Amino acid sequence: MQQNELTAAVARLVSADQLASLEQADRVIFGQVRRDESWRASLTVVDPAGKPLGEREIKSDAPSCSELSASVALAIALIIDPDHIPAASTAVEAEVPPAASPPNPPGTPSNVPSPSVASSAPPPEPAPRVIVFSPRPQRSVKGSAVLLWGLLPELAIGAQLEFWQPLVRANSLRFALAYFGAQTVAVPDRPEASVTFYLVTARAAYCPLLAAAPKLSVFGCAGLESGLMVGHGQGGGFNNSPARPLLALDGALTVDWAPSSPWAASLTSGAALTPFRPQFSYQTTPEPIDVHRPSYLDGRLEIGLSYRF
C-alpha cells in the first residue's frame, strides 16, 4: 500500500479534525514493513521533537502484504483515537435495549423520582491530532567536500555547491557544481615536459525519497554528469591547453540527518559510468605519448551541510 492510500484509509476511520500537517501535529507515526516467515509492520509514535512515545507491531501470515493493509490502517486509527469504535460495533450496541429501572421500594410513592448519582468520570480528553509521517518538501542549498577517483590521474579533493528543488512531495531535483584541485603529472619519457589537469563537473539528477523518519531522510538519485577537463602542457618547446568535455550517467545515494531545523548534515556516495573517455596525449614523433585518459567508471564520496528553506 502506498502512503497516500494508507493515509486515505486512516482518514475513513477517524474524524478529519484529528489529521493535521506535520507542523501542527501533536503526534507523528512512521512505520516499516518487513518479510520473514510472516509479514510484519512496525509502527512507531513520536512527539514533534522526535522522542519515541510507543511502538506497535502487526503480523500477517497471508502470502501477500495487501492483507496487512487494512490491519495497519486500523492500528493507526486506534493509535490516533484509542476510543475509536468501528461502525459495526456501534450498530450492535444500538440494538441492545437499555436496562429497566428497578421498582420503587414498598411504601415509596410512585411519583417520587429515584435519586440519581452524578457520574464522577471526567469528560474524555480529545484525541491528539497525528499524521502518518511524511517529510515536508523543502528547498535546500548545500556545500560539500568531495573525494573523487577515476577522472583525474590521482585521488582528487574538491568543493561542491548544490541546490535541491522539491517537485512532488519530498522528491526533488538536484543540481550540483564542483571544482577539483589541479594535478600535475610528468610526461612519460619526457622529463622536461609536464601536464597540469583542471576539472569542473556539473550534475543534474532526479532524487526520489526512499525512506524517512523525523530526523533522517534517504534519497536515491539518477541523472547525468557533465564536465570539462583541461590539460595544460608545459615544456618540450610547446605550451598547449586542450580541453575535453565529459558526459556520463550518474547515480547516487544520499542520507540526510537533520538534528535541528533548518540545518542538515549529509553523506553521499555516487558513481558515474561513461563510454566517452577523452584522451590527453603529448604530440611527438614518431607517435604521440599517452599522458592520461579517464576511467570508464568514476566514484565519489561527499560530506556536506545544507540549509533548508
C-alpha positions as CSV (number, residue, x, y, z in Angstrom):
1,M,0.0,0.0,0.0
2,Q,1.3,3.4,-1.0
3,Q,1.5,6.2,1.7
4,N,-1.3,8.2,0.1
5,E,-3.6,5.1,0.0
6,L,-2.8,4.3,3.7
7,T,-3.5,7.9,4.7
8,A,-6.8,7.8,2.9
9,A,-7.7,4.5,4.6
10,V,-6.9,6.0,8.0
11,A,-9.0,9.2,7.2
12,R,-12.0,6.9,6.6
13,L,-11.7,5.6,10.2
14,V,-11.1,8.8,12.2
15,S,-12.6,12.3,12.0
16,A,-11.0,14.8,9.7
17,D,-10.0,17.2,12.5
18,Q,-7.7,14.5,14.0
19,L,-5.4,14.7,11.0
20,A,-3.0,17.6,10.6
21,S,0.0,18.8,8.8
22,L,3.4,17.9,10.1
23,E,3.9,21.4,11.6
24,Q,0.6,21.2,13.6
25,A,0.6,17.5,14.6
26,D,0.9,16.5,18.3
27,R,2.0,13.0,17.4
28,V,3.8,11.6,14.3
29,I,3.5,8.0,13.2
30,F,6.0,6.3,10.9
31,G,6.4,2.6,10.1
32,Q,8.3,-0.1,8.3
33,V,7.1,-3.4,6.7
34,R,9.4,-6.4,6.5
35,R,9.0,-10.1,5.5
36,D,10.4,-13.1,7.3
37,E,8.2,-16.1,8.0
38,S,5.3,-13.7,8.0
39,W,4.5,-10.1,7.0
40,R,5.2,-7.7,9.9
41,A,4.5,-4.0,10.1
42,S,6.2,-2.0,12.9
43,L,4.6,1.4,13.8
44,T,6.4,4.0,16.0
45,V,4.8,7.0,17.5
46,V,7.0,10.1,18.3
47,D,6.3,13.6,19.5
48,P,7.2,16.7,17.4
49,A,10.7,16.7,18.8
50,G,11.3,13.1,17.6
51,K,11.1,11.5,21.1
52,P,9.7,7.9,20.9
53,L,6.3,7.5,22.6
54,G,5.5,3.9,21.8
55,E,5.6,1.1,19.3
56,R,3.2,-1.5,17.9
57,E,3.8,-4.5,15.6
58,I,1.2,-6.1,13.4
59,K,1.7,-9.6,11.9
60,S,0.0,-11.3,8.9
61,D,0.5,-14.9,7.7
62,A,-1.1,-14.1,4.3
63,P,1.0,-14.7,1.2
64,S,0.6,-11.0,0.1
65,C,1.3,-7.9,2.1
66,S,-2.0,-6.4,0.8
67,E,-3.8,-8.4,3.5
68,L,-1.8,-6.4,6.0
69,S,-3.0,-3.0,4.8
70,A,-6.4,-2.9,6.5
71,S,-4.9,-4.1,9.8
72,V,-2.2,-1.3,9.6
73,A,-4.9,1.3,8.8
74,L,-7.0,0.2,11.7
75,A,-4.0,0.1,14.1
76,I,-3.0,3.7,13.1
77,A,-6.6,4.8,13.7
78,L,-6.6,3.2,17.1
79,I,-3.3,5.0,17.9
80,I,-4.9,8.3,16.9
81,D,-8.1,7.7,18.7
82,P,-8.0,4.9,21.4
83,D,-11.7,5.3,22.0
84,H,-12.5,4.7,18.3
85,I,-15.4,2.2,17.8
86,P,-16.0,0.7,14.4
87,A,-19.4,1.3,12.9
88,A,-20.4,-2.4,13.1
89,S,-19.8,-2.4,16.8
90,T,-21.8,0.7,17.2
91,A,-24.7,-0.9,15.4
92,V,-24.7,-3.9,17.7
93,E,-24.7,-1.8,20.8
94,A,-27.6,0.2,19.4
95,E,-29.7,-2.9,19.3
96,V,-29.3,-3.7,23.0
97,P,-32.3,-2.1,24.9
98,P,-31.5,-0.1,28.0
99,A,-31.8,-1.8,31.3
100,A,-35.2,-1.3,33.1
101,S,-35.2,0.8,36.2
102,P,-35.7,-1.2,39.4
103,P,-39.1,-0.8,41.1
104,N,-39.6,1.6,43.9
105,P,-39.2,0.1,47.4
106,P,-42.5,-0.7,49.1
107,G,-44.2,2.3,50.7
108,T,-42.5,4.7,48.4
109,P,-44.9,6.9,46.4
110,S,-44.7,6.1,42.7
111,N,-44.4,9.7,41.8
112,V,-41.3,10.3,43.8
113,P,-38.3,10.2,41.5
114,S,-35.5,7.9,42.3
115,P,-32.3,9.6,43.4
116,S,-29.7,9.9,40.7
117,V,-25.9,9.6,41.1
118,A,-23.8,12.0,39.1
119,S,-21.1,10.4,37.1
120,S,-17.7,11.0,38.6
121,A,-15.8,10.1,35.4
122,P,-14.1,13.1,33.8
123,P,-15.1,14.1,30.3
124,P,-12.9,12.3,27.7
125,E,-10.0,14.3,26.5
126,P,-9.8,15.0,22.8
127,A,-7.5,12.5,21.0
128,P,-4.2,14.1,19.9
129,R,-4.0,15.0,16.3
130,V,-1.5,12.9,14.4
131,I,-0.5,12.1,10.9
132,V,1.3,9.3,9.1
133,F,4.9,10.7,8.8
134,S,5.8,12.4,5.6
135,P,8.6,15.0,5.5
136,R,7.7,18.5,4.4
137,P,9.1,19.3,0.9
138,Q,11.8,21.9,1.3
139,R,14.3,23.7,-0.9
140,S,17.9,23.5,0.2
141,V,21.3,24.8,-0.6
142,K,24.3,22.5,0.3
143,G,28.0,22.9,0.4
144,S,30.1,19.7,0.3
145,A,33.7,18.4,0.4
146,V,34.1,15.8,-2.3
147,L,36.6,12.9,-2.7
148,L,36.8,11.8,-6.3
149,W,38.5,9.0,-8.1
150,G,38.6,7.8,-11.7
151,L,38.6,11.1,-13.6
152,L,41.9,12.8,-12.7
153,P,45.2,10.9,-12.6
154,E,45.2,10.7,-8.8
155,L,42.6,10.8,-6.0
156,A,41.1,14.3,-6.1
157,I,39.7,16.6,-3.4
158,G,37.1,19.3,-4.4
159,A,34.4,21.6,-3.3
160,Q,30.8,21.4,-4.4
161,L,27.7,23.6,-4.3
162,E,24.2,22.1,-4.7
163,F,20.6,23.2,-5.0
164,W,17.7,20.9,-4.2
165,Q,14.2,21.8,-5.6
166,P,11.3,19.7,-4.5
167,L,8.8,18.5,-7.2
168,V,6.3,16.0,-5.8
169,R,6.1,15.8,-2.1
170,A,9.7,15.4,-0.9
171,N,11.0,14.0,-4.3
172,S,13.5,16.6,-5.6
173,L,15.6,17.8,-8.5
174,R,19.3,18.1,-7.6
175,F,21.8,20.4,-9.3
176,A,25.5,20.3,-8.4
177,L,28.6,22.2,-9.5
178,A,32.1,21.1,-8.3
179,Y,35.7,22.2,-8.8
180,F,38.7,20.0,-8.0
181,G,42.2,20.9,-7.2
182,A,44.7,20.9,-10.1
183,Q,47.0,17.9,-10.5
184,T,50.4,17.9,-12.4
185,V,51.9,14.8,-13.9
186,A,55.1,14.3,-15.9
187,V,55.0,13.2,-19.5
188,P,56.5,9.6,-19.8
189,D,60.0,9.6,-21.2
190,R,60.0,13.4,-21.4
191,P,61.3,14.7,-18.0
192,E,61.3,18.3,-19.3
193,A,57.6,18.2,-20.1
194,S,54.6,18.0,-17.7
195,V,50.8,18.4,-17.9
196,T,48.6,20.2,-15.3
197,F,44.9,19.0,-15.2
198,Y,42.0,21.1,-14.2
199,L,38.5,19.7,-13.7
200,V,35.0,21.1,-13.3
201,T,31.9,18.9,-13.1
202,A,28.1,19.6,-13.2
203,R,25.3,17.1,-12.3
204,A,21.6,17.2,-12.7
205,A,19.5,14.3,-11.2
206,Y,16.0,13.3,-10.0
207,C,16.1,12.2,-6.4
208,P,13.0,10.3,-5.1
209,L,12.7,9.9,-1.3
210,L,13.3,6.2,-0.4
211,A,12.8,6.3,3.3
212,A,12.1,8.9,6.0
213,A,12.0,9.4,9.7
214,P,11.5,12.7,11.7
215,K,15.3,13.4,11.6
216,L,16.5,11.1,8.8
217,S,15.9,11.0,5.1
218,V,17.3,8.7,2.4
219,F,17.3,9.8,-1.3
220,G,18.2,7.8,-4.4
221,C,19.4,10.0,-7.3
222,A,19.7,9.2,-11.0
223,G,20.8,11.7,-13.7
224,L,23.6,13.0,-15.8
225,E,27.2,14.1,-15.1
226,S,28.9,16.5,-17.4
227,G,32.1,18.5,-17.1
228,L,35.2,19.9,-18.6
229,M,38.8,18.7,-18.2
230,V,41.7,20.9,-19.3
231,G,45.2,19.7,-19.6
232,H,47.8,22.5,-19.7
233,G,51.0,21.2,-21.2
234,Q,54.4,22.8,-20.4
235,G,57.9,22.2,-21.5
236,G,59.4,20.4,-24.6
237,G,59.1,23.6,-26.6
238,F,55.3,23.7,-26.6
239,N,52.7,25.2,-24.3
240,N,49.2,24.0,-25.1
241,S,45.9,23.7,-23.2
242,P,43.5,21.3,-24.8
243,A,40.0,21.0,-23.2
244,R,37.9,17.8,-23.3
245,P,34.1,17.6,-22.5
246,L,32.8,14.9,-20.1
247,L,29.4,13.2,-20.2
248,A,28.2,10.2,-18.1
249,L,25.2,8.5,-16.5
250,D,25.3,9.3,-12.8
251,G,23.7,7.6,-9.7
252,A,24.0,8.4,-6.0
253,L,22.6,7.6,-2.6
254,T,22.2,10.4,-0.1
255,V,21.5,10.2,3.6
256,D,20.4,13.5,5.3
257,W,20.4,13.9,9.1
258,A,18.6,17.0,10.5
259,P,19.3,17.3,14.3
260,S,17.8,20.8,14.3
261,S,15.9,22.7,11.7
262,P,16.8,24.3,9.3
263,W,20.3,22.7,9.1
264,A,21.0,19.1,8.0
265,A,24.2,17.1,7.6
266,S,24.5,14.7,4.6
267,L,26.6,11.8,3.4
268,T,26.5,10.9,-0.3
269,S,28.1,8.0,-2.2
270,G,27.9,8.1,-6.0
271,A,29.3,6.7,-9.3
272,A,29.2,7.7,-12.9
273,L,29.5,5.4,-16.0
274,T,30.6,6.7,-19.4
275,P,31.7,5.2,-22.8
276,F,33.4,8.6,-23.6
277,R,37.0,8.7,-22.4
278,P,38.8,11.8,-23.8
279,Q,42.5,11.1,-24.3
280,F,45.3,13.6,-23.5
281,S,48.5,12.9,-25.4
282,Y,51.9,14.5,-25.8
283,Q,52.4,15.1,-29.5
284,T,55.8,13.9,-30.7
285,T,57.4,11.9,-33.4
286,P,57.2,9.2,-34.5
287,E,54.0,8.7,-32.4
288,P,52.0,10.5,-29.6
289,I,52.7,9.7,-26.0
290,D,49.6,8.9,-23.9
291,V,49.5,11.1,-20.8
292,H,46.1,10.5,-19.2
293,R,42.7,9.0,-20.0
294,P,39.8,9.0,-17.5
295,S,38.3,5.7,-16.4
296,Y,35.0,4.3,-17.7
297,L,33.7,4.4,-14.1
298,D,34.4,7.2,-11.6
299,G,33.3,7.3,-7.9
300,R,32.9,9.9,-5.3
301,L,32.2,10.4,-1.6
302,E,30.6,13.7,-0.4
303,I,30.2,15.1,3.1
304,G,28.0,18.2,3.2
305,L,26.0,20.7,5.2
306,S,22.7,22.0,3.9
307,Y,20.4,24.9,4.8
308,R,16.7,24.1,4.2
309,F,14.1,26.8,3.5
